[in-house]
């Protein structure tokens, strides 16, 4: 895992979100978002690159 980057998982995978929704990906490698700012969460779409993280 790259610091502040996605978690790469060998696919295909089924991911279950907090609300119980199942997201399926047939890709050989799946990028799972760890920053929770992806527009396609739980999958990483690199949209975090366009946003500036505000300090806590």
ChimeraX attribute file (.defattr): number of C-alpha atoms within 10 A of each C-alpha:
attribute: neighborCount
match mode: 1-to-1
recipient: residues
	/A:1	9
	/A:2	7
	/A:3	7
	/A:4	10
	/A:5	15
	/A:6	20
	/A:7	16
	/A:8	14
	/A:9	14
	/A:10	11
	/A:11	14
	/A:12	12
	/A:13	16
	/A:14	12
	/A:15	14
	/A:16	12
	/A:17	11
	/A:18	8
	/A:19	6
	/A:20	8
	/A:21	10
	/A:22	12
	/A:23	14
	/A:24	14
	/A:25	14
	/A:26	11
	/A:27	12
	/A:28	10
	/A:29	14
	/A:30	19
	/A:31	19
	/A:32	20
	/A:33	22
	/A:34	17
	/A:35	14
	/A:36	14
	/A:37	18
	/A:38	17
	/A:39	13
	/A:40	14
	/A:41	15
	/A:42	21
	/A:43	21
	/A:44	22
	/A:45	16
	/A:46	16
	/A:47	11
	/A:48	17
	/A:49	10
	/A:50	7
	/A:51	9
	/A:52	7
	/A:53	10
	/A:54	5
	/A:55	4
	/A:56	3
